[in-house]
Protein backbone atom coordinates (compact mmCIF):
# COMPACT_ATOMS: atom_id res chain seq x y z
CA UNK A 1 0.00 0.00 0.00
CA UNK A 2 1.37 3.42 -0.85
CA UNK A 3 2.59 5.56 2.03
CA UNK A 4 0.47 8.67 1.59
CA UNK A 5 -0.31 11.13 4.34
CA UNK A 6 -4.02 11.99 4.42
CA UNK A 7 -5.16 15.14 6.20
CA UNK A 8 -8.88 15.39 6.91
CA UNK A 9 -11.33 15.60 9.80
CA UNK A 10 -13.54 12.96 8.20
CA UNK A 11 -12.83 9.25 8.56
CA UNK A 12 -14.73 8.56 5.34
CA UNK A 13 -12.37 10.85 3.41
CA UNK A 14 -9.29 9.12 4.85
CA UNK A 15 -10.76 5.68 4.18
CA UNK A 16 -11.61 6.65 0.59
CA UNK A 17 -8.05 7.82 -0.12
CA UNK A 18 -6.54 4.73 1.50
CA UNK A 19 -8.87 2.43 -0.45
CA UNK A 20 -8.32 4.27 -3.74
CA UNK A 21 -4.54 4.25 -3.47
CA UNK A 22 -4.17 0.53 -2.65
CA UNK A 23 -3.57 -0.23 -6.33
CA UNK A 24 -0.88 2.40 -6.79
CA UNK A 25 2.80 1.46 -6.74
CA UNK A 26 4.52 2.26 -3.46
CA UNK A 27 5.21 5.94 -2.88
CA UNK A 28 8.09 6.93 -0.61
CA UNK A 29 6.92 7.53 2.97
CA UNK A 30 6.07 11.14 3.63
CA UNK A 31 6.42 12.00 -0.02
CA UNK A 32 2.79 12.78 -0.91
CA UNK A 33 0.07 14.37 1.22
CA UNK A 34 -3.58 14.41 0.17
CA UNK A 35 -5.43 17.23 1.93
CA UNK A 36 -9.20 17.54 2.23
CA UNK A 37 -10.19 20.64 0.26
CA UNK A 38 -13.11 21.30 2.61
CA UNK A 39 -10.94 21.98 5.66
CA UNK A 40 -11.57 25.49 7.01
CA UNK A 41 -7.85 25.97 7.72
CA UNK A 42 -6.78 24.60 4.33
CA UNK A 43 -4.12 27.22 3.57
CA UNK A 44 -2.46 26.89 6.98
CA UNK A 45 -2.29 23.10 6.64
CA UNK A 46 -0.83 23.39 3.15
CA UNK A 47 1.90 25.79 4.30
CA UNK A 48 2.89 23.42 7.13
CA UNK A 49 3.02 20.37 4.84
CA UNK A 50 5.03 22.15 2.14
CA UNK A 51 7.44 23.39 4.77
CA UNK A 52 7.85 19.76 5.89
CA UNK A 53 8.76 18.79 2.28
CA UNK A 54 5.52 17.04 1.35
CA UNK A 55 4.21 17.08 -2.21
CA UNK A 56 0.66 18.27 -1.59
CA UNK A 57 -2.48 17.39 -3.52
CA UNK A 58 -5.76 19.04 -2.50
CA UNK A 59 -8.75 16.78 -3.14
CA UNK A 60 -12.38 17.62 -2.61
CA UNK A 61 -14.38 20.71 -2.12
CA UNK A 62 -15.36 22.94 -4.96
CA UNK A 63 -12.70 25.60 -5.06
CA UNK A 64 -12.79 28.71 -7.19
CA UNK A 65 -9.94 28.91 -9.69
CA UNK A 66 -8.48 31.94 -7.88
CA UNK A 67 -8.23 29.90 -4.67
CA UNK A 68 -6.64 26.99 -6.52
CA UNK A 69 -4.04 29.37 -7.96
CA UNK A 70 -3.41 30.80 -4.47
CA UNK A 71 -2.87 27.25 -3.17
CA UNK A 72 -0.44 26.62 -6.03
CA UNK A 73 1.44 29.76 -5.00
CA UNK A 74 1.71 28.24 -1.51
CA UNK A 75 3.30 25.11 -2.94
CA UNK A 76 0.40 22.78 -3.71
CA UNK A 77 1.24 20.52 -6.66
CA UNK A 78 -2.31 19.72 -7.70
CA UNK A 79 -6.03 20.01 -7.15
CA UNK A 80 -8.80 17.52 -7.89
CA UNK A 81 -12.42 18.63 -7.33
CA UNK A 82 -14.69 16.16 -5.57
CA UNK A 83 -16.77 15.80 -8.72
CA UNK A 84 -13.83 14.17 -10.53
CA UNK A 85 -13.76 10.45 -11.22
CA UNK A 86 -11.56 7.97 -9.37
CA UNK A 87 -9.15 7.55 -12.33
CA UNK A 88 -8.58 11.33 -12.30
CA UNK A 89 -7.74 11.24 -8.60
CA UNK A 90 -5.33 8.33 -9.05
CA UNK A 91 -3.70 10.01 -12.04
CA UNK A 92 -3.24 13.17 -9.99
CA UNK A 93 -1.58 11.24 -7.14
CA UNK A 94 0.77 9.53 -9.61
CA UNK A 95 1.64 12.91 -11.16
CA UNK A 96 2.34 14.49 -7.79
CA UNK A 97 4.51 11.53 -6.71
CA UNK A 98 6.49 11.91 -9.96
CA UNK A 99 7.23 15.60 -9.27
CA UNK A 100 4.66 16.83 -11.77
CA UNK A 101 1.56 18.93 -11.22
CA UNK A 102 -2.11 18.29 -11.78
CA UNK A 103 -4.86 20.80 -12.45
CA UNK A 104 -8.29 19.95 -13.82
CA UNK A 105 -9.23 21.45 -17.15
CA UNK A 106 -11.86 23.42 -15.25
CA UNK A 107 -10.23 24.03 -11.86
CA UNK A 108 -13.36 25.31 -10.18
CA UNK A 109 -16.97 26.13 -10.34
CA UNK A 110 -15.96 29.73 -10.89
CA UNK A 111 -17.29 30.01 -14.39
CA UNK A 112 -20.16 32.32 -15.19
CA UNK A 113 -23.20 31.46 -13.17
CA UNK A 114 -25.99 29.93 -15.24
CA UNK A 115 -29.29 30.77 -13.58
CA UNK A 116 -31.60 27.92 -12.70
CA UNK A 117 -35.28 27.99 -13.50
CA UNK A 118 -37.62 28.18 -10.54
CA UNK A 119 -38.57 24.50 -10.99
CA UNK A 120 -34.88 23.47 -11.13
CA UNK A 121 -34.10 25.49 -8.01
CA UNK A 122 -37.02 23.99 -6.07
CA UNK A 123 -36.04 20.47 -7.18
CA UNK A 124 -32.36 20.98 -6.37
CA UNK A 125 -33.11 22.53 -2.98
CA UNK A 126 -35.40 19.64 -2.07
CA UNK A 127 -33.10 16.87 -3.31
CA UNK A 128 -29.66 18.26 -2.47
CA UNK A 129 -30.34 20.44 0.58
CA UNK A 130 -33.59 19.58 2.37
CA UNK A 131 -34.06 15.83 1.91
CA UNK A 132 -30.53 14.57 1.36
CA UNK A 133 -31.28 11.18 2.90
CA UNK A 134 -34.48 10.42 0.99
CA UNK A 135 -34.52 8.52 -2.30
CA UNK A 136 -35.37 10.58 -5.38
CA UNK A 137 -38.80 8.98 -5.77
CA UNK A 138 -39.79 10.08 -2.24
CA UNK A 139 -38.53 13.62 -2.84
CA UNK A 140 -40.59 13.73 -6.06
CA UNK A 141 -43.65 12.55 -4.15
CA UNK A 142 -43.17 15.27 -1.50
CA UNK A 143 -42.89 17.87 -4.26
CA UNK A 144 -46.01 16.50 -5.94
CA UNK A 145 -44.24 15.76 -9.24
CA UNK A 146 -43.37 12.62 -11.16
CA UNK A 147 -40.03 10.95 -10.50
CA UNK A 148 -39.12 11.38 -14.18
CA UNK A 149 -39.78 15.12 -13.93
CA UNK A 150 -37.51 15.43 -10.90
CA UNK A 151 -34.85 13.32 -12.63
CA UNK A 152 -34.93 15.62 -15.68
CA UNK A 153 -34.75 18.77 -13.54
CA UNK A 154 -31.79 17.42 -11.57
CA UNK A 155 -30.01 16.43 -14.80
CA UNK A 156 -30.48 20.00 -16.03
CA UNK A 157 -29.04 21.35 -12.75
CA UNK A 158 -25.99 19.08 -13.14
CA UNK A 159 -25.45 20.28 -16.72
CA UNK A 160 -25.70 23.94 -15.71
CA UNK A 161 -23.24 23.42 -12.86
CA UNK A 162 -20.87 21.48 -15.12
CA UNK A 163 -21.04 18.31 -13.03
CA UNK A 164 -20.54 14.95 -14.76
CA UNK A 165 -23.48 12.53 -14.53
CA UNK A 166 -21.42 9.92 -12.65
CA UNK A 167 -20.71 12.28 -9.73
CA UNK A 168 -22.19 11.16 -6.42
CA UNK A 169 -25.18 12.84 -4.82
CA UNK A 170 -22.93 14.09 -2.01
CA UNK A 171 -20.49 15.66 -4.47
CA UNK A 172 -23.30 17.34 -6.40
CA UNK A 173 -24.85 18.53 -3.14
CA UNK A 174 -21.58 20.20 -2.08
CA UNK A 175 -21.14 21.82 -5.49
CA UNK A 176 -24.74 23.01 -5.42
CA UNK A 177 -24.30 24.48 -1.91
CA UNK A 178 -21.14 26.30 -3.05
CA UNK A 179 -22.87 27.60 -6.17
CA UNK A 180 -25.93 28.77 -4.26
CA UNK A 181 -23.69 30.52 -1.72
CA UNK A 182 -21.52 32.26 -4.34
CA UNK A 183 -24.11 32.85 -7.06
CA UNK A 184 -25.60 36.11 -8.11
CA UNK A 185 -28.61 37.14 -6.01
CA UNK A 186 -30.84 34.07 -5.92
CA UNK A 187 -34.58 33.84 -5.94
CA UNK A 188 -36.48 32.69 -2.91
CA UNK A 189 -37.89 29.20 -3.38
CA UNK A 190 -41.57 28.75 -2.80
C-alpha positions in Angstrom: 0.0 0.0 0.0 1.4 3.4 -0.8 2.6 5.6 2.0 0.5 8.7 1.6 -0.3 11.1 4.3 -4.0 12.0 4.4 -5.2 15.1 6.2 -8.9 15.4 6.9 -11.3 15.6 9.8 -13.5 13.0 8.2 -12.8 9.2 8.6 -14.7 8.6 5.3 -12.4 10.8 3.4 -9.3 9.1 4.9 -10.8 5.7 4.2 -11.6 6.7 0.6 -8.0 7.8 -0.1 -6.5 4.7 1.5 -8.9 2.4 -0.5 -8.3 4.3 -3.7 -4.5 4.2 -3.5 -4.2 0.5 -2.6 -3.6 -0.2 -6.3 -0.9 2.4 -6.8 2.8 1.5 -6.7 4.5 2.3 -3.5 5.2 5.9 -2.9 8.1 6.9 -0.6 6.9 7.5 3.0 6.1 11.1 3.6 6.4 12.0 0.0 2.8 12.8 -0.9 0.1 14.4 1.2 -3.6 14.4 0.2 -5.4 17.2 1.9 -9.2 17.5 2.2 -10.2 20.6 0.3 -13.1 21.3 2.6 -10.9 22.0 5.7 -11.6 25.5 7.0 -7.8 26.0 7.7 -6.8 24.6 4.3 -4.1 27.2 3.6 -2.5 26.9 7.0 -2.3 23.1 6.6 -0.8 23.4 3.2 1.9 25.8 4.3 2.9 23.4 7.1 3.0 20.4 4.8 5.0 22.1 2.1 7.4 23.4 4.8 7.8 19.8 5.9 8.8 18.8 2.3 5.5 17.0 1.4 4.2 17.1 -2.2 0.7 18.3 -1.6 -2.5 17.4 -3.5 -5.8 19.0 -2.5 -8.8 16.8 -3.1 -12.4 17.6 -2.6 -14.4 20.7 -2.1 -15.4 22.9 -5.0 -12.7 25.6 -5.1 -12.8 28.7 -7.2 -9.9 28.9 -9.7 -8.5 31.9 -7.9 -8.2 29.9 -4.7 -6.6 27.0 -6.5 -4.0 29.4 -8.0 -3.4 30.8 -4.5 -2.9 27.3 -3.2 -0.4 26.6 -6.0 1.4 29.8 -5.0 1.7 28.2 -1.5 3.3 25.1 -2.9 0.4 22.8 -3.7 1.2 20.5 -6.7 -2.3 19.7 -7.7 -6.0 20.0 -7.1 -8.8 17.5 -7.9 -12.4 18.6 -7.3 -14.7 16.2 -5.6 -16.8 15.8 -8.7 -13.8 14.2 -10.5 -13.8 10.5 -11.2 -11.6 8.0 -9.4 -9.2 7.6 -12.3 -8.6 11.3 -12.3 -7.7 11.2 -8.6 -5.3 8.3 -9.1 -3.7 10.0 -12.0 -3.2 13.2 -10.0 -1.6 11.2 -7.1 0.8 9.5 -9.6 1.6 12.9 -11.2 2.3 14.5 -7.8 4.5 11.5 -6.7 6.5 11.9 -10.0 7.2 15.6 -9.3 4.7 16.8 -11.8 1.6 18.9 -11.2 -2.1 18.3 -11.8 -4.9 20.8 -12.4 -8.3 19.9 -13.8 -9.2 21.4 -17.1 -11.9 23.4 -15.2 -10.2 24.0 -11.9 -13.4 25.3 -10.2 -17.0 26.1 -10.3 -16.0 29.7 -10.9 -17.3 30.0 -14.4 -20.2 32.3 -15.2 -23.2 31.5 -13.2 -26.0 29.9 -15.2 -29.3 30.8 -13.6 -31.6 27.9 -12.7 -35.3 28.0 -13.5 -37.6 28.2 -10.5 -38.6 24.5 -11.0 -34.9 23.5 -11.1 -34.1 25.5 -8.0 -37.0 24.0 -6.1 -36.0 20.5 -7.2 -32.4 21.0 -6.4 -33.1 22.5 -3.0 -35.4 19.6 -2.1 -33.1 16.9 -3.3 -29.7 18.3 -2.5 -30.3 20.4 0.6 -33.6 19.6 2.4 -34.1 15.8 1.9 -30.5 14.6 1.4 -31.3 11.2 2.9 -34.5 10.4 1.0 -34.5 8.5 -2.3 -35.4 10.6 -5.4 -38.8 9.0 -5.8 -39.8 10.1 -2.2 -38.5 13.6 -2.8 -40.6 13.7 -6.1 -43.6 12.5 -4.1 -43.2 15.3 -1.5 -42.9 17.9 -4.3 -46.0 16.5 -5.9 -44.2 15.8 -9.2 -43.4 12.6 -11.2 -40.0 11.0 -10.5 -39.1 11.4 -14.2 -39.8 15.1 -13.9 -37.5 15.4 -10.9 -34.8 13.3 -12.6 -34.9 15.6 -15.7 -34.8 18.8 -13.5 -31.8 17.4 -11.6 -30.0 16.4 -14.8 -30.5 20.0 -16.0 -29.0 21.4 -12.8 -26.0 19.1 -13.1 -25.4 20.3 -16.7 -25.7 23.9 -15.7 -23.2 23.4 -12.9 -20.9 21.5 -15.1 -21.0 18.3 -13.0 -20.5 14.9 -14.8 -23.5 12.5 -14.5 -21.4 9.9 -12.7 -20.7 12.3 -9.7 -22.2 11.2 -6.4 -25.2 12.8 -4.8 -22.9 14.1 -2.0 -20.5 15.7 -4.5 -23.3 17.3 -6.4 -24.8 18.5 -3.1 -21.6 20.2 -2.1 -21.1 21.8 -5.5 -24.7 23.0 -5.4 -24.3 24.5 -1.9 -21.1 26.3 -3.0 -22.9 27.6 -6.2 -25.9 28.8 -4.3 -23.7 30.5 -1.7 -21.5 32.3 -4.3 -24.1 32.8 -7.1 -25.6 36.1 -8.1 -28.6 37.1 -6.0 -30.8 34.1 -5.9 -34.6 33.8 -5.9 -36.5 32.7 -2.9 -37.9 29.2 -3.4 -41.6 28.7 -2.8 
